[in-house]
């Protein structure tokens, strides 16, 4: 069974940092591209970042470029999102999602909540 | 870059058909994916690549895509279909995933 379990969320002050993790199981992690997607309270889905299966290709939304860093450790079946210079607008539930056929995100974790507030 | 336009809400009676649109110029040239999200839950893929269904998704869910509009159709709507629905494409011109703003489906 495919499982994606996010962790690392919490309350952080504006300007602070946080590192999110996503533990994958039930599939060959090293062969799939992965994404981070977030959802602010009461709002829609917003794509954050993409990383290819080997980590050679990385893309970011304009809203986080230069502040967030996506990475992966295929030996540990884990995906990460290092978030720096956090802003109120980064408050959201952050989901990791596996890319399947034709760029669709076919499996999602349950999300981890990040609250940026003073 | 792509901006996907969805109606904020759609209301439908049980047993009827709900149609949710996703608009953008020439979206028919892209593969469109659709997600269902119920309150407090993660999104779930219900249609990918315009009209394919992942295993386990009922045949009542179908998709089409042509010209400037992609459509998710939910046939014989049930109370359990009440959720937010999002369309999504990969915008290869800027290497970004793009989501529509979402449509809340209410079953009357």
Interface residues (C-beta under 8 A of the other chain):
Chain A: X35 X37 X44 X45 X46 X47 X50 X59 X61 X95 X97 X100 X101 X102 X103 X104 X105 X106 X108 X109 X110 X111
Chain B: X31 X33 X35 X37 X41 X42 X43 X44 X45 X48 X49 X52 X54 X84 X86 X88 X89 X90 X95 X96 X97 X98 X99 X100 X101 X102
